[in-house]
């Protein structure tokens, strides 16, 4: 996974063909009150995504204490959705909290916590640190790049396998059948296996499922009532909209499938969580304002490495991406994709201006256009 679009999704089976959306109604845009932030460009970007084939789009933005919600197509403003790789920021936050509590060190080798797990075809957990898992410099092969896994999970076979349970050990074992992408610490490449392993480290350190630690340390303290770690639960909580996919990378594919129900264990700690736009903003604003981490750990989290010369506007920290927008502004956050769902959640470094959005499709639309619209107008 070398492209930024791929790197910002946990599970991507994308194509570029638009779905006709003539039957989808777009709500009227309310006039902007004097003195209020203007989100006209953001609403226009949502409308454009639906015009390009996305069945529905929802976004919420906050500037200071002012909040705005926009929708297009068949979406509700309070929709919950699968957030994919945005899960990674939650996982990284828990590991940084554990470091602050002196229960682990991010420079511990993976072998210390998961002996014998990262072995095979050149992989060696004795040479990979937890930090390298979190910033994707480990070189560990991504399970979602495995052709057999792709066939079962991303293509038409998904319809027969959508309710299957995958254990994290199974996911890692698949990755270990391949050679590493590079020697640890020598390059950057997005790997979902990194965060499956990170979730396993949390469980080894705490003796509890990683999801329970996310709930105890983040979801409950911040009162994120729409946010959950579903485990093997296949249904979506209400309110939510349907999720759609073509289950094909063929740009000429036309069949659209309802993929709302799935067993999210196929993503585990790399991307299984569910949330909504309000909760995601609450989380990222609290994180960047220092409410979840001590100053030293937040500084480590935001120490970002380049993702590649072809995408100089992006740098990746510990489960947190920094993006320089076209107007020169910088935002921090993460993107996430899973079957029938594509999301973005970002906030300025001071935690004052934020946006979270979702498309309920995985083959059309680019959430970065919504981010650009909100912050650059």
Order of alpha helices (4+ residues) and beta strands (2+ residues): alpha-alpha-beta-beta-beta-alpha-alpha-beta-beta-alpha-alpha-alpha-alpha-alpha-alpha-beta-beta-beta-alpha-alpha-beta-beta-beta-beta-beta-beta-alpha
